Amino acid sequence: MPSLFQQIQAGALWDFHGGVHPPTRKAVTSEKPIISMSLPERLYIPLRQHIGVAGQLLVGVGERVLKGQALTAADNSMTVPVHAPTSGMIIAITDHTSPHPSALPESVIVIEPDGLDEWREREPLNFATADTHTLLERIQDSGIAGMGGAGFPTHIKAGLHQPVDYLIINAVECEPYITADDALMQEAPTTIVKGIDILCKLLNPKAVLIGIEADKPIAAAGMRAACSQREHYYVREVPVKYPSGGEKQLIQLLTNKEVPAGRRPADIGIVMQNIGTAFAIAQAVLDDHPLISRIVTVTGETLQRPQNVQALIGTPVAALLDFCGYQAELEQKVIMGGPMMGFTLPDLAVPVVKTTNCILAPSHTELPNAGPELDCIRCSACADACPATLLPQQLLWYSKAKDHDKLKEYNLADCIECGACAYVCPSEIPLVQYYRIAKADIREQQREVLKAEQAKARFEARNARLEAEKQARLAKNQQLAAARQQSQQQNAGSNSVAAALERIKAKQQNATETAQRSHADIVAEREVKKQQARAYQAQQAAAAHTDAESGAQSQSASQNLDATATDPRQAAVAAAIARAKARQQQHTTETAQSSASAPAVTDSQATQNHADKALSQDDPRKAAVAAALARAKARKQQHGTETEQNSALENNGETAASSEAASDKPPSEDDPRKAAVAAALARAKARKQQHGTETEQNSALENNGEAVASSKAASDKPPSEDDPRKAAVAAALARAKARKQQQGAEAEQNSALENNDETAACSEAALENTPSQDDPRKDAVAAALARAKARKQQAAADTRFASEHDENAQAELAKTKGDSA
């Protein structure tokens, strides 16, 4: 079985699904030559005449341009520039009705021709010696785009890097009325073949297939003659069938290959170019002639001279129709393109562009208006006629429902909008218009999705950039930290001495702060001790004043006794008055003692708490000082109480005995609190015994009162010689008894003082063990010891004075007895 290439060489042709056979109506213009029309008054050159984006504007209003001068620049691969079709002045750059089914306004450059038709400087190329890049750049700069279809940029198709098996030149021109390519092949086949040669140099295909419809015998013959010297250039005449000129349909006719859905012909090794595009490539490369004009078939029964016209790009359709003798009818319609794939123009001011191949102005009888749209009867004629093997009925339903997913599922994108389905539809449904609207919606949706994806990509790129910067900063910080650590390790030896000095300095500073804090504490404690010492001195001075007053009273009492010794009656009265005063003073002292007992106990407890607090501390010096202060305070209170008791209980021997018995138990040397409690108990017991003694004294005072009364009665009698001596003896005995009781109380005090001295000695010994030389507590203890010694010496002196006074009394008594004898 021969291979595909062998079959192609042998002239084999294949067929495609569907298709229709409308009347061709080409004979009116196919036999006429191409005519160049005169310059119009205005040229409207759209900035975008192809699939892609408009170029960058290079000219401005009021600027004169030359023929072939570029008006825009190609700044990306999907852009081709536009050029000035003739020389003239740019009078405006504005929006104008676009040559599109939507009739939306687009930016155009308005040129007023000056009639000179002056060319810019041109630089032809020798394509045999020029490289590929130079050729592709010349094609793009010349503004060449596909002239038979949607206007895809030619330099992209011609610059493929993948291998190409077949280069197909589409010269079928299957749509009715259109004969522009036929006329071009009849008049310039040699230039077309040169353009094919340039494409072959760029693509290097295995073979070139030129497809021409069978109703163009003159064009087919001219092309065979021009290709006779080229190897692997094959001219093939295809059957007359619409749409055999479609890209996928022609590929299937000539190679029996089908382009997969959603793919391009280049994916199966095939590139297709229009016959008019090949002619424009030859002009651009060989003559530096940009695409500024094209052949347009102007036909229809409303025209007096239908023909193929060489029209400049930007020529208004109205000027073109007028050139051909246009006679409009009522409700006249003008179609740009053929009757199958063209669209009705909303305005005759629409300009001719690079993809414009036909202007049709039919009469009402020639091409009647479509009837009203009826409901689909599901005849399946549209599916039988569809060359892309689609299901137009389902596509119609989903287009009306705007179900884009289903439209994609049924391959709406493969529709070539040939109009065969609408041509055979008995319900007059404009199927192609529905498909065009649905495609526009899908493109808009895809555009929005693309924008969202681009925004997402930018957002992710930004996050990635921020994360990369963050990681870079972290890495840099880690490197810096490692460098610092390394430098510290290197400098560790040199810095060790400095670090040691810093530590020593810190220790010294801490020690200084500690010493300062200790010194502050010591100063504060000294101030407290000084205040306590001042208070104690004030109390001692008050006590000494009280003792002095008591001594003065005793002296005055003794003087009174001596004064009344000569008079027994006066002595008895004085004794009674003294006893009454003693009772009154004793009663006052008891009241004061009872009121002061609670504070005394409270003071004792406070002293005990103070001692406990001092003992709970860690410093033994503070504990010793606190104990000494407590004992000194207790002795002070005891001394005041004893002074009052001694002045009130001069004749109370039992009380002294009780105090002596209570003093037999020495106070605890180790616990000052016990000593204070023992002293308080002794005072309470002494008050109790004193109360009993007062009862006895009251009875004795009653007897004495009777004795005073008897003495008073006896005093009425004449005095006897023996009475004064007896009274003196009695008074001496009373004084001796009082001194004896006083000696007993003093003996009790001496024993307590000895115990206190022992405690103070212990405190002094504890203080001597302390290292401090300037401690004020030690001075306070020494002062307390000195006062205790002074009191002890005073007690001894009082004892000696009492013994001497007793001896004198006994001697006086003996003398009195001797005198009485």
C-alpha positions in Angstrom: 0.0 0.0 0.0 1.5 3.4 -1.0 2.3 5.9 1.8 0.5 9.1 2.4 3.1 11.1 0.6 3.0 8.8 -2.4 -0.8 9.1 -2.4 -0.5 12.9 -2.3 2.1 12.8 -5.1 -0.3 10.7 -7.1 -3.0 13.4 -6.8 -5.3 11.6 -4.3 -8.0 13.6 -2.7 -10.3 12.9 0.2 -13.6 14.2 1.5 -14.9 15.7 4.8 -18.2 15.3 6.6 -21.2 17.5 5.7 -21.1 20.6 3.6 -23.6 22.4 1.3 -23.8 23.4 -2.3 -25.1 27.0 -2.5 -25.1 28.8 -5.9 -21.7 30.2 -6.6 -22.6 33.4 -8.5 -18.9 34.1 -9.4 -19.1 34.5 -13.1 -20.0 38.2 -12.9 -16.6 39.2 -11.4 -14.2 36.3 -12.1 -13.8 37.2 -15.8 -13.1 40.9 -15.1 -9.6 42.4 -14.5 -8.6 44.0 -11.2 -9.2 47.8 -11.2 -7.4 50.3 -8.9 -9.7 52.9 -7.6 -8.9 56.6 -7.1 -7.9 58.1 -3.7 -10.9 58.7 -1.4 -11.3 61.9 0.5 -10.6 60.3 3.8 -8.8 57.1 4.9 -9.8 55.5 8.3 -7.0 53.2 9.3 -7.9 51.1 12.5 -5.0 50.6 14.8 -5.9 46.9 15.2 -6.8 44.8 12.1 -5.8 41.3 13.3 -6.0 38.9 16.2 -4.0 40.4 18.9 -3.4 43.8 20.4 -2.9 47.2 18.8 0.6 48.6 18.3 2.1 51.6 19.9 1.2 54.9 18.2 4.0 56.6 16.4 2.4 59.7 14.8 0.3 62.6 15.9 -2.4 64.9 14.7 -1.2 67.5 12.1 1.7 65.3 11.0 2.3 64.6 7.3 3.0 61.0 6.5 4.4 59.2 3.5 3.1 56.2 1.7 4.2 53.0 3.4 5.3 54.9 6.6 4.6 52.9 9.8 1.8 54.5 11.9 2.2 52.1 14.8 5.1 50.0 16.2 5.0 46.3 17.0 6.0 46.0 20.7 5.2 42.3 21.2 4.9 39.1 19.1 1.1 39.3 18.8 1.2 42.8 17.3 1.6 43.9 13.7 1.9 47.5 12.7 -0.3 49.5 10.3 1.0 51.8 7.6 -0.1 54.9 5.7 -1.7 53.8 2.4 -0.7 57.1 0.8 0.9 60.3 1.6 -1.1 62.9 3.3 -2.0 64.7 6.6 -3.2 63.2 9.8 -6.2 65.2 10.7 -7.6 63.1 13.6 -7.0 60.2 15.8 -10.4 59.2 17.1 -13.0 56.4 17.6 -14.8 55.1 14.6 -17.3 52.2 13.8 -15.3 49.0 13.5 -15.6 46.4 10.7 -17.0 43.8 13.1 -20.4 42.2 13.7 -20.6 44.1 17.0 -19.9 47.5 15.3 -18.2 48.7 18.4 -16.1 51.9 18.0 -12.3 51.5 17.8 -9.4 53.9 17.5 -8.6 54.9 14.0 -6.1 57.3 12.4 -7.8 59.7 9.9 -5.6 60.6 7.0 -6.5 63.2 4.4 -4.6 62.2 1.1 -2.6 65.0 -0.6 -2.8 63.3 -4.0 1.0 63.0 -4.4 1.2 59.3 -3.4 4.8 59.9 -2.2 6.6 56.8 -1.0 9.0 56.5 1.9 12.4 55.2 1.3 12.3 51.4 0.6 15.0 48.7 1.1 14.3 45.4 -0.8 15.7 42.2 0.5 17.3 39.2 -1.4 15.5 36.4 0.4 18.1 33.9 -1.0 20.9 35.5 1.1 18.8 36.9 4.0 18.7 34.9 7.2 15.5 33.7 8.8 15.4 36.4 11.5 15.7 39.2 9.0 12.9 37.7 6.9 10.6 37.3 9.9 11.3 40.8 11.0 10.5 42.2 7.6 7.2 40.2 7.5 6.2 41.6 10.9 7.3 45.1 10.2 5.3 45.1 6.9 2.1 44.4 8.9 1.2 41.1 7.2 -1.6 39.1 8.8 -3.8 36.3 7.5 -5.9 37.7 4.7 -8.3 34.9 4.3 -9.6 34.3 7.8 -9.4 35.8 11.2 -6.1 37.7 10.6 -3.6 35.7 12.6 -0.1 37.3 12.5 1.9 35.7 9.7 5.3 35.9 11.2 4.2 33.6 14.1 3.0 30.9 11.7 6.1 31.3 9.5 8.5 31.2 12.4 7.7 27.7 13.8 10.6 25.8 15.1 9.0 22.4 14.9 9.2 20.3 11.8 6.6 20.9 9.1 5.5 18.2 6.7 3.2 20.1 4.4 2.7 23.8 3.6 -0.8 24.2 2.2 -1.7 27.4 0.2 -5.4 28.0 0.5 -6.7 29.2 -2.9 -10.1 27.4 -2.7 -12.2 30.5 -2.2 -15.4 28.4 -1.8 -17.9 31.1 -0.6 -20.3 32.4 -3.2 -19.7 35.7 -5.0 -16.1 36.0 -3.9 -13.5 36.0 -6.7 -10.6 38.1 -5.2 -8.1 35.2 -4.9 -9.1 33.9 -8.3 -8.4 37.3 -9.9 -5.1 37.5 -8.0 -4.0 34.1 -9.2 -4.9 35.0 -12.8 -2.9 38.2 -12.8 0.1 37.5 -10.5 0.9 33.8 -10.2 4.7 34.4 -10.4 4.7 36.8 -7.4 2.6 34.3 -5.4 5.0 31.5 -6.1 7.9 33.8 -4.9 6.0 34.3 -1.7 5.6 30.5 -1.4 9.4 30.2 -1.9 10.0 32.6 1.0 7.7 30.5 3.2 9.5 27.3 2.2 12.8 28.8 3.2 11.4 29.7 6.6 9.5 26.4 7.2 11.4 23.9 5.1 8.4 21.6 4.4 8.5 18.3 2.6 5.9 19.4 0.1 3.7 22.4 -0.9 0.1 21.7 -1.7 -1.9 24.5 -3.4 -5.6 23.8 -3.2 -7.9 25.5 -5.8 -11.6 24.9 -6.3 -12.5 23.1 -9.5 -14.6 26.1 -10.8 -11.4 28.2 -11.3 -9.7 26.6 -14.3 -7.8 29.8 -15.4 -6.3 30.3 -11.9 -5.3 26.7 -11.6 -3.6 26.7 -15.0 -1.7 29.9 -14.1 -0.5 28.4 -10.8 0.7 25.2 -12.5 2.7 27.1 -14.9 4.3 29.2 -12.2 5.2 26.1 -10.1 6.5 24.0 -13.0 10.1 24.7 -12.1 9.6 23.9 -8.4 10.0 20.4 -7.0 7.3 19.2 -4.6 4.9 22.0 -5.4 1.6 20.4 -6.1 -1.5 22.2 -7.4 -4.7 20.3 -6.5 -8.2 21.1 -7.7 -10.8 20.2 -5.0 -14.5 19.6 -5.6 -16.9 22.5 -5.4 -18.4 22.2 -2.0 -18.9 24.6 0.8 -16.9 25.0 3.1 -14.0 23.2 1.4 -12.0 26.4 2.0 -12.1 25.9 5.7 -8.7 25.2 7.3 -9.5 21.9 8.8 -11.7 20.8 5.9 -9.0 21.6 3.3 -6.4 19.7 5.3 -8.7 16.7 5.4 -9.3 17.0 1.7 -5.6 17.2 0.7 -3.9 15.0 3.3 -6.7 12.9 4.9 -5.5 14.2 8.3 -7.9 15.5 11.0 -6.9 18.2 13.4 -7.8 17.1 16.9 -10.3 19.1 18.9 -8.6 22.1 20.6 -5.4 21.6 18.7 -3.8 23.5 15.8 -2.6 22.3 12.4 1.0 22.8 13.4 0.5 20.1 16.0 0.2 17.6 13.2 3.0 19.1 11.0 0.9 21.3 8.7 1.0 25.0 8.2 -1.7 26.8 6.0 -1.4 30.2 4.5 -3.8 32.2 2.2 -2.9 32.9 -1.4 -3.3 36.6 -0.7 -0.9 36.3 2.2 1.8 34.7 0.1 1.4 37.5 -2.4 1.8 40.1 0.4 5.0 38.3 1.7 6.6 38.5 -1.7 5.8 42.3 -2.0 7.1 42.9 1.6 10.4 41.1 1.1 11.2 41.8 -2.5 9.9 45.3 -2.9 9.7 46.5 0.8 6.0 47.1 0.1 4.0 46.9 3.3 0.4 45.6 3.4 -1.4 48.9 2.5 -3.9 47.5 0.0 -5.8 44.4 -1.0 -8.1 43.1 -3.7 -11.8 43.3 -2.7 -14.7 41.8 -4.7 -17.5 44.4 -4.9 -20.6 42.7 -6.3 -24.4 42.6 -6.1 -27.4 43.3 -8.2 -27.6 46.9 -6.9 -24.2 47.7 -8.5 -23.8 48.8 -12.0 -20.1 47.7 -12.3 -19.5 44.8 -10.0 -15.7 43.9 -10.1 -12.6 43.2 -8.2 -11.0 46.4 -6.9 -7.5 47.1 -5.6 -8.6 49.1 -2.6 -6.4 50.9 -0.1 -6.6 49.9 3.6 -8.9 52.4 5.3 -11.1 53.2 2.3 -14.7 53.7 3.4 -17.2 51.1 2.1 -19.4 54.0 0.8 -16.5 55.2 -1.5 -16.0 51.7 -2.8 -19.7 51.2 -3.6 -19.8 54.6 -5.3 -16.8 53.6 -7.4 -18.8 50.6 -8.6 -22.0 52.4 -9.3 -24.1 51.6 -6.2 -27.8 52.2 -6.5 -29.4 51.7 -3.1 -32.9 50.2 -2.6 -35.3 50.6 0.3 -34.1 48.8 3.3 -30.9 48.0 1.5 -28.4 45.9 3.3 -24.7 45.8 2.6 -22.7 42.7 3.7 -18.9 42.7 4.4 -17.7 39.2 3.4 -19.7 36.5 1.6 -23.3 35.6 2.0 -22.4 32.6 4.3 -19.9 34.0 6.7 -20.3 37.8 6.3 -22.1 40.3 8.5 -24.4 43.2 7.7 -22.8 46.6 8.1 -24.5 49.1 10.4 -22.9 52.0 8.6 -21.3 52.5 5.2 -18.5 54.5 6.7 -16.9 51.3 7.9 -13.3 51.1 6.4 -11.8 48.3 4.4 -9.3 46.3 6.5 -6.7 43.6 5.8 -9.2 40.8 6.2 -11.9 42.3 3.9 -12.3 40.2 0.8 -15.8 41.1 -0.4 -18.5 43.8 -0.2 -21.9 42.5 -1.2 -24.8 44.7 -2.0 -27.6 42.3 -3.0 -31.1 43.2 -4.1 -34.2 41.9 -2.2 -34.9 39.3 -4.9 -31.2 38.2 -5.1 -30.8 37.7 -1.3 -34.2 38.0 0.4 -34.3 38.7 4.1 -34.6 35.8 6.5 -38.1 35.0 7.7 -39.2 35.0 11.4 -37.4 32.5 13.7 -39.5 29.4 14.3 -39.2 26.6 16.8 -36.7 23.8 16.0 -38.4 20.8 14.5 -35.4 18.5 15.2 -34.9 17.5 11.6 -31.1 17.0 12.1 -30.4 18.8 8.8 -28.0 21.1 10.6 -26.1 18.1 12.1 -25.8 16.5 8.6 -24.5 19.8 7.1 -22.0 20.6 9.8 -18.4 20.1 8.4 -17.0 19.9 11.9 -19.3 17.0 12.9 -20.9 19.0 15.7 -24.4 18.9 17.1 -25.8 22.3 16.3 -29.2 21.6 17.9 -27.7 20.9 21.3 -25.3 23.8 20.9 -28.3 26.1 20.3 -30.1 25.0 23.5 -27.0 25.4 25.7 -26.3 28.8 24.1 -29.7 30.0 25.0 -29.3 28.6 28.5 -25.8 30.1 28.8 -24.5 26.8 30.0 -20.9 27.3 29.2 -19.8 24.0 30.7 -22.0 22.0 28.3 -21.0 24.2 25.4 -17.3 23.3 26.1 -18.3 19.6 26.5 -20.0 19.8 23.0 -16.9 21.5 21.5 -18.3 24.8 20.6 -14.8 26.1 20.0 -14.5 23.8 16.9 -17.3 25.6 15.2 -15.8 27.5 12.2 -19.0 29.7 11.8 -19.4 28.7 8.2 -23.1 29.1 8.4 -23.9 25.7 6.7 -26.3 24.8 9.6 -28.2 28.1 9.3 -28.3 27.7 5.5 -30.2 24.4 5.7 -32.4 25.1 8.7 -36.0 25.1 7.7 -37.0 27.1 10.8 -34.9 30.0 9.8 -32.9 29.9 13.1 -29.8 32.1 13.0 -27.6 29.5 14.6 -24.3 31.1 13.8 -25.4 34.3 15.6 -26.2 32.3 18.7 -22.8 30.6 18.6 -21.0 33.9 18.2 -22.7 35.3 21.3 -21.9 32.2 23.3 -18.3 32.3 22.2 -18.0 35.9 23.2 -19.4 35.1 26.6 -17.0 32.2 27.1 -14.0 34.4 26.0 -15.1 37.0 28.5 -15.4 34.4 31.2 -12.0 33.0 30.3 -10.5 36.5 30.4 -11.9 37.1 33.9 -10.5 33.7 35.0 -7.2 34.6 33.5 -7.1 37.9 35.3 -7.9 36.1 38.6 -5.2 33.6 38.0 -2.7 36.3 37.2 -3.7 38.2 40.3 -3.3 35.0 42.3 0.0 34.3 40.7 1.2 37.9 41.6 -0.1 37.4 45.2 1.7 34.0 45.5 4.8 35.5 43.9 4.7 38.4 46.4 4.3 36.0 49.3 7.2 33.9 48.0 9.3 37.0 47.6 8.5 38.1 51.2 9.2 34.6 52.5 12.5 34.5 50.6 13.4 37.9 52.0 12.5 36.6 55.5 14.6 33.5 55.1 17.4 35.6 53.7 17.3 37.9 56.8 17.2 34.8 59.1 20.2 33.3 57.3 22.0 36.7 57.5 21.2 37.0 61.2 22.4 33.4 61.8 25.6 34.2 59.9 26.2 37.3 61.9 25.5 35.4 65.2 27.9 32.7 64.1 30.5 35.4 63.3 30.0 37.1 66.6 30.3 33.8 68.5 33.4 33.0 66.6 34.9 36.4 67.4 33.9 36.0 71.0 35.6 32.6 71.1 38.7 34.1 69.6 38.8 37.0 72.0 37.9 34.7 75.0 41.6 34.5 76.1 42.2 38.2 76.0 38.9 39.0 77.7 39.2 36.5 80.6 41.2 38.9 82.7 38.8 41.7 82.0 35.9 39.5 82.9 37.5 38.5 86.2 38.1 42.1 87.0 34.5 42.9 86.2 33.4 40.1 88.5 35.7 41.3 91.3 34.4 44.9 90.9 30.8 43.7 91.0 31.5 41.7 94.2 33.1 44.8 95.8 30.2 46.9 94.8 27.8 44.4 96.3 29.9 44.3 99.5 29.9 48.1 99.7 26.2 48.3 99.2 25.7 45.6 101.9 28.0 47.5 104.3 26.2 50.7 103.6 22.9 49.0 104.3 24.3 47.5 107.6 25.7 50.8 108.7 22.3 52.4 108.0 20.7 49.8 110.2 23.2 50.3 113.0 22.8 54.1 112.9 19.0 53.7 113.1 19.3 51.2 116.0 21.6 53.6 117.8 19.1 56.4 117.5 16.4 54.1 119.0 18.7 53.2 121.9 19.5 56.8 122.5 15.9 57.7 122.7 15.3 54.8 125.1 18.2 55.9 127.3 16.9 59.5 127.4 13.5 58.2 128.5 15.1 56.0 131.2 17.1 58.9 132.6 14.0 61.0 132.8 12.2 58.2 134.7 15.2 57.9 137.1 15.2 61.6 137.7 11.5 61.5 138.5 12.0 58.5 140.9 14.9 60.3 142.7 12.6 63.4 143.1 9.9 61.2 144.6 12.4 59.5 147.0 13.6 63.0 148.1 10.1 64.1 148.9 9.5 60.8 150.9 12.7 61.4 152.9 11.7 64.9 153.7 8.3 63.7 154.9 9.9 61.0 157.1 12.3 63.5 158.5 9.5 65.9 159.3 7.6 63.0 160.9 10.6 62.1 163.0 11.0 65.7 164.0 7.4 65.8 165.0 7.9 62.7 167.1 10.9 64.2 168.8 9.0 67.4 169.4 6.1 65.5 170.9 8.3 63.3 173.1 8.2 65.7 175.9 4.4 65.8 175.8 2.7 62.4 175.9 -0.7 63.8 174.9 0.7 65.6 171.9 2.7 62.4 171.0 -0.4 60.3 171.1 -2.4 62.7 169.0 0.5 63.0 166.6 0.8 59.2 166.4 -3.0 58.9 165.7 -2.8 61.6 163.0 0.2 59.8 161.4 -1.6 56.5 161.4 -4.6 58.2 159.7 -2.4 59.8 157.1 -0.6 56.5 156.6 -4.0 54.7 156.0 -5.1 57.4 153.7 -1.8 57.3 151.7 -1.9 53.5 151.7 -5.5 53.6 150.3 -4.4 56.0 147.6 -1.4 53.7 146.7 -3.7 50.7 146.5 -6.0 52.5 144.2 -3.1 53.5 142.0 -1.7 50.0 142.1 -5.0 48.4 141.1 -5.4 50.9 138.2 -1.8 50.3 137.2 -1.8 46.6 137.5 -3.3 46.0 134.1 -0.8 48.4 132.4 2.0 46.8 134.4 1.0 43.3 133.2 0.6 44.7 129.7 4.1 46.3 130.0 5.4 43.0 131.2 3.8 41.2 128.2 5.1 43.9 125.8 8.6 43.5 127.4 8.2 39.7 127.0 7.2 40.0 123.4 10.1 42.4 122.7 12.4 39.9 124.3 10.9 37.0 122.2 11.3 39.1 119.1 14.9 39.8 120.1 15.6 36.2 120.9 14.1 35.0 117.6 16.7 37.0 115.7 20.0 35.5 114.6 22.2 38.2 116.4 22.9 37.1 120.0 24.0 40.7 120.8 20.6 42.1 120.0 19.0 39.3 122.1 21.2 40.1 125.1 20.5 43.9 124.9 16.8 43.3 124.6 16.8 41.1 127.7 18.8 43.6 129.7 16.4 46.4 128.7 13.5 44.2 129.8 15.0 43.5 133.1 15.9 47.2 133.7 12.3 48.2 132.9 11.1 45.5 135.3 13.4 46.7 138.1 12.3 50.3 137.5 8.7 49.4 137.9 9.5 47.2 141.0 11.5 50.0 142.5 8.6 52.5 142.2 6.2 50.0 143.7 8.6 49.2 146.5 9.0 52.8 147.3 5.3 53.3 147.7 5.0 50.1 149.7 7.9 51.1 152.0 6.3 54.5 152.7 2.9 52.9 153.4 3.9 49.7 155.2 6.4 50.9 157.7 4.8 48.9 160.5 3.8 45.8 158.5 6.2 43.0 159.5 4.1 40.2 158.0 4.2 41.8 154.5 8.0 42.1 154.7 8.2 38.4 155.8 6.0 37.4 152.8 8.1 39.5 150.5 11.2 37.8 151.9 9.7 34.4 151.5 8.7 35.2 147.9 12.2 36.4 147.3 13.8 33.1 148.5 13.3 31.8 144.9 15.9 33.4 142.7 14.7 34.7 139.3 15.6 32.7 136.3 18.9 33.9 135.0 18.3 32.5 131.5 14.8 33.9 130.8 14.1 37.6 131.5 10.4 37.0 130.9 10.2 34.6 133.8 11.9 37.2 136.0 9.3 39.8 135.0 6.4 37.5 135.6 7.8 36.4 139.0 8.1 40.1 140.0 4.5 40.8 139.0 3.3 37.7 141.0 5.3 38.9 144.1 3.7 42.3 143.9 0.2 40.9 143.6 0.9 38.6 146.6 2.3 41.6 148.6 -0.8 43.6 147.9 -3.0 40.7 149.1 -1.0 40.4 152.3 -1.0 44.1 152.7 -4.7 44.2 152.6 -4.8 41.7 155.5 -2.3 43.8 157.4 -4.5 46.9 156.8 -7.4 45.1 158.4 -5.3 44.4 161.5 -4.0 47.9 161.5 -7.6 49.3 161.3 -8.4 47.3 164.5 -5.2 48.5 166.2 -6.1 52.1 165.2 -9.4 51.7 166.9 -7.7 50.5 170.0 -5.3 53.4 169.6 -8.2 55.7 169.2 -9.5 54.5 172.5 -6.0 54.9 174.0 -5.9 58.4 172.6 -9.2 59.1 174.2 -8.0 57.7 177.5 -4.9 59.8 177.1 -6.9 62.8 176.4 -9.1 62.1 179.5 -6.0 61.5 181.5 -4.5 64.7 180.3 -7.3 66.5 182.2 -5.7 65.3 185.4 -2.5 66.8 186.7 0.5 65.3 185.1 2.6 62.8 186.8 6.4 62.7 186.9 6.5 59.1 185.5 4.2 59.7 182.4 6.7 61.5 180.1 9.3 58.8 180.4 6.8 56.0 179.6 5.6 57.8 176.6 9.1 58.3 175.4 9.9 54.6 175.9 6.8 53.6 173.9 7.7 55.9 171.1 11.3 54.5 171.0 9.9 50.9 170.9 7.6 51.8 168.0 10.5 53.4 166.1 12.7 50.3 166.7 9.9 48.0 165.4 9.4 50.1 162.3 13.2 50.0 161.6 13.2 46.3 162.0 10.4 45.9 159.4 12.2 48.2 157.1 15.4 46.2 157.4 13.4 43.0 156.4 12.0 44.7 153.3 15.5 46.1 152.4 16.9 42.6 152.8 14.3 41.3 150.3 15.3 44.1 148.0 18.9 43.3 148.3 18.3 39.6 147.4 16.4 40.7 144.3 19.1 43.2 143.5 21.7 40.4 143.8 19.7 38.3 141.4 19.4 41.2 139.0 23.1 41.8 139.3 23.8 38.2 138.3 21.5 38.6 135.3 23.1 41.8 134.3 26.5 40.2 134.7 25.4 37.5 132.3 24.3 40.1 129.9 27.6 41.9 130.3 29.5 38.8 129.7 27.4 38.1 126.5 28.2 41.6 125.3 31.9 41.2 126.1 31.9 38.3 123.7 30.6 40.5 120.8 33.2 41.8 118.4 31.8 45.3 118.2 33.7 47.9 120.2 31.4 50.9 119.6 28.1 49.1 120.3 25.7 51.5 122.2 23.9 48.5 123.6 27.0 47.5 125.6 27.1 51.1 127.0 23.4 50.8 128.0 24.0 47.6 129.9 27.1 49.0 131.6 25.0 52.0 132.8 22.3 49.6 134.1 24.9 47.7 136.0 26.3 50.9 137.5 22.8 51.9 138.7 22.2 48.5 140.2 25.5 48.7 142.1 24.6 52.2 143.3 21.2 51.0 144.6 23.0 48.1 146.4 25.4 50.5 148.1 22.5 52.8 149.1 20.7 49.8 150.6 23.9 48.9 152.6 24.2 52.5 153.8 20.5 52.4 154.9 21.1 49.2 156.8 24.1 50.7 158.7 22.1 53.8 159.4 19.2 51.7 160.8 21.6 49.6 163.0 23.2 52.7 164.4 19.8 54.2 165.1 18.7 51.1 166.9 21.8 51.2 169.0 21.1 54.8 169.9 17.5 53.9 170.7 18.5 51.0 173.0 21.0 53.2 174.7 18.4 55.9 175.2 16.0 53.3 176.5 18.5 52.0 178.9 19.2 55.5 180.1 15.5 56.1 180.5 15.1 52.9 182.5 18.1 53.9 184.7 16.6 57.3 185.3 13.3 55.8 186.2 14.9 53.4 188.6 
